[in-house]
Amino acid sequence: MRRNLSVRRSSHFMSAYIGLDVHKEWTFATVLDQNGRVVDQRKLLNEHVPSFVGNFKVEKIGLEASTM
């Protein structure tokens, strides 16, 4: 069986910068590579954020959250 080696899968081995826009029940995550290109972008339930972030070699994480 042939494996799917997509850009998303191979990006996990490079340094990543992650931005998280946190809401009450979900978070919108954007992952950038060292050159500022979007590697992955998705809306996640909050409980899935730690496992998603764990897939990358994270250099920095930026967080946006508010009480509105």
Residue frames as qw, qx, qy, qz and C-alpha x, y, z in Angstrom:
[[0.000, 0.888, 0.459, 0.000, 0.00, 0.00, 0.00],
 [0.421, 0.419, -0.004, 0.805, 1.35, 3.42, -0.98],
 [0.295, -0.586, -0.457, 0.600, 1.53, 6.12, 1.71],
 [0.178, 0.884, 0.280, 0.329, 0.17, 9.60, 1.13],
 [0.562, -0.273, -0.143, 0.768, 3.11, 11.95, 1.78],
 [0.119, 0.884, 0.351, 0.286, 1.26, 15.27, 1.60],
 [0.233, 0.588, -0.232, 0.739, 2.77, 18.67, 2.37],
 [0.574, -0.649, 0.069, -0.495, 0.83, 18.71, 5.63],
 [0.955, -0.275, -0.068, 0.092, 2.42, 15.45, 6.80],
 [0.745, 0.243, -0.146, 0.603, 5.99, 16.40, 5.85],
 [0.002, -0.762, 0.088, -0.642, 5.66, 19.83, 7.47],
 [0.757, -0.638, -0.087, -0.111, 5.67, 18.25, 10.92],
 [0.854, -0.115, -0.056, 0.504, 9.45, 17.87, 10.71],
 [0.354, 0.467, -0.011, 0.810, 10.17, 21.57, 10.19],
 [0.139, -0.238, -0.474, 0.836, 10.03, 24.40, 12.70],
 [0.083, -0.627, -0.642, -0.434, 6.55, 25.89, 12.97],
 [0.042, 0.003, 0.308, -0.950, 4.96, 29.06, 14.29],
 [0.156, -0.483, -0.848, -0.152, 1.38, 28.65, 15.47],
 [0.205, -0.160, 0.119, -0.958, -1.34, 31.24, 15.97],
 [0.162, -0.389, -0.903, 0.084, -4.37, 30.31, 18.05],
 [0.310, -0.274, -0.055, -0.909, -7.63, 32.29, 18.12],
 [0.142, -0.147, -0.929, 0.309, -9.37, 30.83, 21.16],
 [0.478, -0.323, -0.212, -0.789, -13.14, 30.85, 21.63],
 [0.638, -0.341, 0.413, -0.553, -15.42, 29.30, 24.24],
 [0.904, 0.007, 0.389, -0.175, -15.79, 25.87, 22.58],
 [0.854, 0.382, 0.186, 0.302, -13.38, 25.94, 19.63],
 [0.326, -0.703, 0.294, 0.560, -10.05, 27.35, 18.46],
 [0.701, 0.713, 0.007, 0.018, -8.97, 28.47, 15.00],
 [0.648, -0.523, 0.375, 0.407, -5.34, 27.44, 14.46],
 [0.612, 0.777, -0.146, 0.002, -2.90, 28.59, 11.79],
 [0.789, -0.369, 0.300, 0.390, 0.53, 27.02, 11.34],
 [0.395, 0.889, -0.218, -0.081, 3.30, 28.90, 9.51],
 [0.904, 0.069, -0.060, 0.417, 6.68, 27.59, 8.37],
 [0.542, -0.438, 0.001, 0.717, 10.00, 29.44, 8.82],
 [0.229, 0.118, 0.402, 0.879, 9.27, 31.49, 5.68],
 [0.278, 0.237, 0.282, -0.887, 5.83, 32.64, 6.83],
 [0.437, 0.007, -0.661, -0.610, 3.90, 30.33, 4.50],
 [0.728, -0.176, 0.294, -0.594, 0.68, 28.76, 5.78],
 [0.104, 0.240, -0.963, -0.062, 1.27, 25.05, 6.34],
 [0.228, -0.405, -0.885, -0.030, -2.07, 24.18, 7.95],
 [0.239, -0.120, 0.172, -0.948, -5.17, 26.04, 9.03],
 [0.413, -0.320, -0.815, -0.249, -8.21, 24.59, 10.77],
 [0.500, -0.473, 0.150, -0.710, -10.99, 25.02, 13.29],
 [0.467, 0.041, -0.859, 0.205, -10.66, 22.61, 16.24],
 [0.651, -0.673, -0.296, -0.189, -12.65, 21.76, 19.31],
 [0.170, -0.847, 0.409, -0.296, -10.65, 23.09, 22.26],
 [0.808, -0.395, 0.433, -0.057, -9.91, 19.62, 23.61],
 [0.894, 0.326, 0.189, 0.241, -8.15, 18.71, 20.30],
 [0.195, 0.948, -0.227, 0.112, -5.72, 21.66, 20.33],
 [0.473, -0.676, 0.563, 0.054, -2.94, 19.98, 22.42],
 [0.785, 0.038, 0.584, 0.204, -2.73, 16.94, 20.14],
 [0.569, 0.787, 0.176, 0.161, -2.80, 19.13, 17.01],
 [0.022, -0.938, 0.338, -0.067, 0.02, 21.37, 18.29],
 [0.676, -0.462, 0.569, 0.075, 1.98, 18.26, 19.32],
 [0.844, 0.392, 0.329, 0.162, 2.27, 17.27, 15.65],
 [0.443, 0.830, -0.072, 0.332, 4.69, 20.12, 14.96],
 [0.646, -0.126, -0.240, 0.713, 8.16, 21.20, 16.07],
 [0.072, -0.932, -0.324, -0.148, 6.88, 24.45, 17.60],
 [0.462, 0.250, -0.196, 0.828, 9.18, 27.48, 17.81],
 [0.088, 0.055, 0.336, -0.936, 6.57, 29.96, 19.08],
 [0.054, -0.571, -0.806, -0.147, 2.83, 30.13, 19.72],
 [0.103, -0.117, 0.065, -0.986, 0.76, 33.32, 19.57],
 [0.095, -0.458, -0.870, 0.154, -2.59, 33.38, 21.37],
 [0.211, -0.227, -0.089, -0.947, -5.62, 35.60, 20.99],
 [0.283, -0.459, -0.838, 0.083, -8.47, 35.33, 23.49],
 [0.151, -0.280, 0.102, -0.942, -11.11, 37.68, 24.82],
 [0.104, 0.246, 0.838, -0.476, -14.13, 37.62, 27.12],
 [0.379, 0.219, -0.097, -0.894, -16.60, 39.14, 24.66]]
